[in-house]
Amino acid sequence: MATPPFDPRGKRILLVNDDGIRAPGLKALERIAKELSDDIWVVAPETEQSGAGHSLTLQGTIRAVKTGRRRYAVSGSPTDCVLMAISELMKEIPPDLVLSGVNRGCNIAEDVTYSGTVAAAMEAALLGFPAIALSQEVPYGRRARWNVAKRFAPGVIRRVLSISWKRDVFINVNFPDCPEEEVSGTVAVKQGRRSSGYEILRVPDPREKGYYLIGTPQCGKTASRGDADHKAVARGDIAVTPLHVDLTHAGSLGDFKSLFR
């Protein structure tokens, strides 16, 4: 069933993230949500879960600890948090909207496949709830500037909720790192693709054989044709990208159907 347009005023909103219950980005999201409604619930991981993707905790138990009014810390992944909230903590009156973020760092291009922030929104969509993932660009070595997300997110959320979404669609929003007055605009763009992905970086250690780190992609290198999320953010636009839970490549399906006739 498609998601019909609705006004978030007075609606029940669930907040999740992947940076953890104490993350500054979650505080920013709470401020954003309070501009939309006064019925706010927070169900977030008790620890950092960046890069968790759409993982579930299948080995071991999960606990939800109440840390305040309508606020819970979950010993699991962002996906666990959504399931815990909707299936247990909020089962009597489920949320009308799920907001995930605000992530520290963009979730653009292939980032979306690794992101716990995006995965939480995807899980909500799979369960039939409208969901929006929000991320703030943070260049390497700099402190996060949340002002752009805090200023523009309420308006962006209201606008994307003003139209109907097709079934199983959820929204990915990325905010550029710049002063508020330098934001160029808001654009709807496709998910991009960078030409270089994550790398394994070996760090020497004289006491042992060394250790390894995951190196992040260079945002300036692109393999995308036309406009895309990472290009929009790089030029100072807020990027809005509708994503879909169906990963089928429709253009190739006919070829494989012919192959297996």
RABEL-V259867 format. One record per pair of residues at least 24 apart in sequence whose ideal C-beta (glycine too) atoms are under 8 Angstrom apart, sorted by the first residue. I is the first residue (numbers start at 1). J is the second residue. Records with the same first field share a line. If there is no record, write none. Layout:
# RABEL-V259867
I = J + J
This chain:
# RABEL-V259867
1 = 128 + 167
2 = 164 + 165 + 166 + 167
3 = 130 + 164 + 165 + 167 + 169
4 = 164
5 = 161 + 162 + 163 + 164
6 = 96 + 161
7 = 158 + 161
8 = 36 + 37 + 96 + 97 + 157 + 158 + 161
9 = 36 + 37
10 = 37 + 38 + 39
11 = 36 + 37 + 39 + 95 + 96 + 97
12 = 37 + 39 + 41 + 90 + 93 + 94 + 95 + 96 + 97
13 = 37 + 39 + 40 + 41 + 95 + 96 + 97 + 98 + 99
14 = 41 + 42 + 43 + 82 + 85 + 86 + 90 + 95 + 97 + 98 + 99 + 124 + 129
15 = 40 + 41 + 42 + 43 + 44 + 98 + 99 + 100
16 = 42 + 43 + 44 + 78 + 81 + 82 + 85 + 98 + 99 + 100 + 120
17 = 44 + 45 + 78 + 100 + 101 + 102 + 103 + 116 + 117 + 120
18 = 45 + 48 + 49 + 50 + 51 + 52 + 77 + 78 + 100 + 103 + 115 + 116 + 117 + 119 + 120
19 = 48 + 49 + 50 + 103 + 104 + 117
20 = 44 + 45 + 46 + 47 + 48 + 49
21 = 45 + 46 + 67 + 71 + 73
23 = 48 + 104
24 = 104 + 144 + 146
25 = 101 + 102 + 103 + 104 + 136 + 144 + 146 + 149
26 = 101 + 102
28 = 102 + 136 + 146 + 149 + 150
29 = 99 + 101 + 102 + 134 + 153
31 = 150
32 = 99 + 102 + 134 + 149 + 150 + 153 + 154 + 157
33 = 99
35 = 154
36 = 154 + 157 + 158
40 = 70
41 = 70 + 71 + 85 + 89 + 90 + 95
42 = 68 + 70 + 71 + 72
43 = 71 + 72 + 74 + 81 + 82 + 84 + 85 + 89 + 90
44 = 72 + 73 + 74 + 78 + 81
45 = 73 + 74 + 75 + 76 + 77 + 78 + 80 + 81 + 116
46 = 73 + 74 + 75
47 = 75
49 = 77 + 78 + 116
50 = 103 + 104 + 115 + 116
51 = 114 + 115 + 116
52 = 77 + 78 + 79 + 116 + 119
53 = 113 + 114 + 115 + 116 + 119
54 = 79 + 119 + 122 + 123
55 = 79 + 116 + 119
56 = 80 + 83
64 = 88 + 89
77 = 116 + 119
78 = 116 + 117 + 119 + 120 + 123
79 = 116 + 119 + 120 + 123
81 = 120
82 = 120 + 123 + 124 + 127
83 = 123 + 127
86 = 124 + 127 + 129
94 = 129
95 = 129
96 = 129 + 130
97 = 129 + 130 + 131 + 132 + 161
98 = 124 + 129 + 130 + 131 + 132
99 = 131 + 132 + 134 + 157
100 = 124 + 131 + 132 + 133 + 134
101 = 133 + 134 + 135 + 136 + 149
102 = 134 + 135 + 136 + 146 + 149 + 153 + 175
103 = 133 + 134 + 135 + 136
104 = 136 + 138 + 144
105 = 135 + 136 + 137 + 138
106 = 135 + 136 + 137 + 138 + 174 + 219 + 230 + 233
107 = 133 + 135 + 172 + 174
108 = 135 + 174 + 191 + 192 + 219 + 228 + 229 + 230 + 233 + 239
109 = 191 + 192 + 193 + 194 + 217 + 224 + 228 + 229 + 230
110 = 193 + 194 + 197 + 217
112 = 172 + 191 + 243
118 = 172 + 243
121 = 170 + 171 + 172 + 243
122 = 170 + 243 + 245
124 = 170
125 = 168 + 169 + 170 + 245
126 = 168 + 245
130 = 161 + 165 + 170
131 = 170 + 171
132 = 157 + 160 + 170 + 171 + 172 + 173
133 = 170 + 171 + 172 + 173
134 = 173 + 174 + 175
135 = 172 + 173 + 174 + 175
136 = 174 + 175 + 177
137 = 174 + 175 + 176 + 177 + 233
138 = 177
139 = 177
140 = 216
142 = 177
145 = 177
147 = 179 + 180
148 = 175 + 176 + 177 + 178 + 180 + 183 + 238
149 = 175
151 = 180
152 = 180 + 183 + 186 + 238
156 = 186 + 238 + 240
159 = 186
160 = 240
165 = 242
166 = 244
168 = 244 + 245 + 246
169 = 242 + 243 + 244
170 = 242 + 243 + 244 + 245
171 = 240 + 241 + 242 + 243
172 = 229 + 239 + 240 + 241 + 242 + 243
173 = 238 + 239 + 240 + 241
174 = 229 + 232 + 233 + 238 + 239 + 241
175 = 233 + 238
176 = 233 + 234 + 235 + 236 + 237 + 238
178 = 236
182 = 236
183 = 236 + 237 + 238
184 = 235 + 236 + 237
185 = 237 + 238
186 = 237 + 238 + 240
187 = 227 + 232 + 237 + 238 + 239 + 240
188 = 240 + 241 + 242
189 = 227 + 228 + 229 + 231 + 232 + 239 + 240 + 241
190 = 224 + 226 + 227 + 228 + 229 + 241
191 = 228 + 229 + 241 + 243
192 = 222 + 224 + 228 + 229 + 230 + 231
193 = 222 + 223 + 224 + 228
194 = 218 + 219 + 221 + 222 + 223 + 224 + 230
195 = 221 + 222 + 223
196 = 221
